[in-house]
Amino acid sequence: RHAVAAATATALALALCSATAAPLDDIRRQVEASQFDQAMQTALANPQLIGETHFDFLYGVAAINTGRVAEGVLALERHLSAVPANDRARLELARGYFLLGDFARARNEFEFVLRYNPPAGVRSNINGFLQAMQSRESADRRATARLYIEVGGGHDNNVNGGTFRDQVDSPLGVLTTGGTASAQVNDSFAQVALGGQQTLRVSNRVSVFAGADLDVRGNAQEKAYDLATGTLYAGLTQLTSLALWRGTFSASQLQVGGNRYRNTLQVSAEANMTLSPALSLLGFAQYGDYRHATADQNRDARATVLGAMLTNNLSDLPWTPSLGARLSYVQEDNLRLKKDFSNAGPVLRVFASVSPLERLRVAAGLSASNKKYGGPDFVLGTVRRDQALSADLSVNYAIDANWSARADAAMSDTRSNQDLYDSRRKALSVKLRYQY
């Protein structure tokens, strides 16, 4: 009986080893032949192997090379905890960190491999990654500075958001807008913005942050339309196998002409997924509560925004172009039972940027929106519908790691079935920014 039991156990063990070895051999052949898509399909068909040392290595390599970078990083981390001497796994892990933007850990892994004098080709590849990280970190420090101050000025031909029409139709007949608050006015302006953010890493995958921003814009003549916005915010980021998640809570106040116009409380969540080394997808959701000053309390509302953004960074091409599109749906529900103030509709934006020179970045975008209101206007008797088109151009020059200069141009055209809300806007500005 003992002999029969031992033989049975041995047979089962051999059968299990054979069942495990077959898919592992398939994945190994596919990875060695750079058939990463096929290797990924085979790996996903055998989830029972997750945690097995050799499987984690092959799975990690296939995942990173098919754009599932976060999954690959987790698999390679598991593998290296068991086999720390696998330089191939360490190099793939370093590349995964690089693609996720975690340059500190990528540099640690690359430099670990360099200590053991790898072949010349490997050293050259590593040095290429190290140089790329140094260049990107300089740009990142400018873009995500903890402290900044920006000063500038420009000209806006519609500082009050008024209509360009001299006359509008109404149930009372044709009305003249000239000399009223509804008619657009132009003015020059000066602007100052400052703020800061503090980030604290809780663990390798979780960080918390908090910050504040203040933006003040004063017109040369039209002081009634001076703008000031103050914002406080806090949140956290977390890296998982699927995406980099970010949640933020913010509170802000907008002042117009030195008087409070609106307070806003907002909570937002977003998930940034890496689809390939060049392609990323961002999904986002926002919920906001808007409370106005007494004179405009009828505009109190809650708004929900849902959307996604796809970005393709073609860093291997000349001028390192980046292309993308952002689609969202916005719904604003009035809290004072004013259906003519509630509205909803989609917003589409396409954008692109290039770097013709090392320190120069040129970005442009086009946006279109279609907004329908929830009920007939109390005075005009019709349901308002707005369609808007806008274009913007920005030229940013990095003087050094701390100083940068930027020129912005924007124009928009809004057409409504209610003439009063037809408007056009053109604005130009130049700004100088210091950040630390």
Disulfide bonds with the S-S distance in Angstrom:
none
